Amino acid sequence: MRVLVVTAVPAERDAVTRAFGPDVRDVDVVAAGVGPAAAAAGTATALALASATRPYGLVISTGIGGGFAQVAPLASLVVADAIVAADLGAETPDGYLPVTALGFGTVEHVPPAALVRAVADATGAVTGTVLTVSTVTGSAARAAELRARHAYAAAEAMEGFGVAEAAARHGVPVLEIRAVSNAVGPRDRAAWRIGQALEALTGAFGKLVPVLRGWDGNDR
Ligand SMILES: O=C(O)c1cccc(C(=O)CC[C@H]2O[C@@H](n3cnc4c(=O)[nH]cnc43)[C@H](O)[C@@H]2O)c1
């Protein structure tokens, strides 16, 4: 099965490809850019091009991400059992409403449960909701607001929902795997551990190859 791995930046792409030996041929890794729009555009382009020759059987959104400290500490791994757009909606006097409450589109994509379990078992990743935002959370109040709205939120990043939307448009299942570089909350760049997170990403993908090869595409 052909697999497309989508990261935001080249450093994440390189961390993934470092995990692969010369025998790994059916995995393509692209750095599509930061944020949901760039991720969706890059993923949709790659899927469309491949559909004319050898379509992809799976898309994986991956990279560094913020961890909700209660469940995902620094350098830990998170695999999404739900990929949720956390700021796609409207601000109202009664609080935030997702676009689904306004009668539009979707705010959640659900990866194949059997594959999520296999990835978690193989990598030791925590399983939970990964939130996609367009603005990195920068305060404890915002982190608490997100956790109150998404009780199973484990991580926050900026690309997963965009990748998942493109994958859904092409009928391809999606995963999101994040390596925690920082805690979701007050902005403290000195506390970010991007290098350690990239090392964890390489370690995770080194363990994923047999899982991906063994997955038959069924969600059970
Ligand atoms: O606060 C800052 O100045 C700052 C310092 C370093 C990186 C950033 C980013 O905006 C990184 C966004 C990039 O990395 C992913 N990412 C990593 N941690 C988080 C997070 O806590 N919330 C959302 N996204 C995060 C994201 O997927 C982007 O690709 C800012």
The ligand as an SDF file (V2000), in Angstrom:
LIG
                    3D

 30 33  0  0  0  0  0  0  0  0999 V2000
    5.2660   30.8790   20.1080 O   0  0  0  0  0  0  0  0  0  0  0  0
    6.1460   30.9870   19.2350 C   0  0  0  0  0  0  0  0  0  0  0  0
    6.7580   31.9930   18.9250 O   0  0  0  0  0  0  0  0  0  0  0  0
    6.5160   29.7750   18.4790 C   0  0  0  0  0  0  0  0  0  0  0  0
    7.7500   29.1840   18.6550 C   0  0  0  0  0  0  0  0  0  0  0  0
    8.0310   28.0170   17.9280 C   0  0  0  0  0  0  0  0  0  0  0  0
    7.0840   27.4560   17.0550 C   0  0  0  0  0  0  0  0  0  0  0  0
    5.8790   28.1240   16.9230 C   0  0  0  0  0  0  0  0  0  0  0  0
    4.8850   27.6320   16.0220 C   0  0  0  0  0  0  0  0  0  0  0  0
    3.9330   28.3090   15.6960 O   0  0  0  0  0  0  0  0  0  0  0  0
    5.0770   26.2090   15.5240 C   0  0  0  0  0  0  0  0  0  0  0  0
    3.9110   25.8340   14.6920 C   0  0  0  0  0  0  0  0  0  0  0  0
    4.2280   24.5590   13.9670 C   0  0  0  0  0  0  0  0  0  0  0  0
    4.5500   23.5490   14.9310 O   0  0  0  0  0  0  0  0  0  0  0  0
    3.3810   22.7910   15.2550 C   0  0  0  0  0  0  0  0  0  0  0  0
    3.1440   23.0750   16.6730 N   0  0  0  0  0  0  0  0  0  0  0  0
    4.0380   22.8140   17.6410 C   0  0  0  0  0  0  0  0  0  0  0  0
    3.5590   23.1150   18.8390 N   0  0  0  0  0  0  0  0  0  0  0  0
    2.3100   23.5950   18.6510 C   0  0  0  0  0  0  0  0  0  0  0  0
    1.3060   24.0780   19.5380 C   0  0  0  0  0  0  0  0  0  0  0  0
    1.4580   24.1480   20.7890 O   0  0  0  0  0  0  0  0  0  0  0  0
    0.1420   24.4770   18.9730 N   0  0  0  0  0  0  0  0  0  0  0  0
   -0.0640   24.4110   17.6280 C   0  0  0  0  0  0  0  0  0  0  0  0
    0.8620   23.9720   16.7560 N   0  0  0  0  0  0  0  0  0  0  0  0
    2.0390   23.5630   17.2710 C   0  0  0  0  0  0  0  0  0  0  0  0
    2.3090   23.1950   14.2790 C   0  0  0  0  0  0  0  0  0  0  0  0
    1.6790   22.0610   13.7150 O   0  0  0  0  0  0  0  0  0  0  0  0
    3.0360   24.0140   13.2250 C   0  0  0  0  0  0  0  0  0  0  0  0
    3.4650   23.2340   12.1540 O   0  0  0  0  0  0  0  0  0  0  0  0
    5.5580   29.2500   17.6370 C   0  0  0  0  0  0  0  0  0  0  0  0
  1  2  2  0
  2  3  1  0
  2  4  1  0
  4  5  1  0
  4 30  2  0
  5  6  2  0
  6  7  1  0
  7  8  2  0
  8  9  1  0
  8 30  1  0
  9 10  2  0
  9 11  1  0
 11 12  1  0
 12 13  1  0
 13 14  1  0
 13 28  1  0
 14 15  1  0
 15 16  1  0
 15 26  1  0
 16 17  1  0
 16 25  1  0
 17 18  2  0
 18 19  1  0
 19 20  1  0
 19 25  2  0
 20 21  2  0
 20 22  1  0
 22 23  1  0
 23 24  2  0
 24 25  1  0
 26 27  1  0
 26 28  1  0
 28 29  1  0
M  END
$$$$
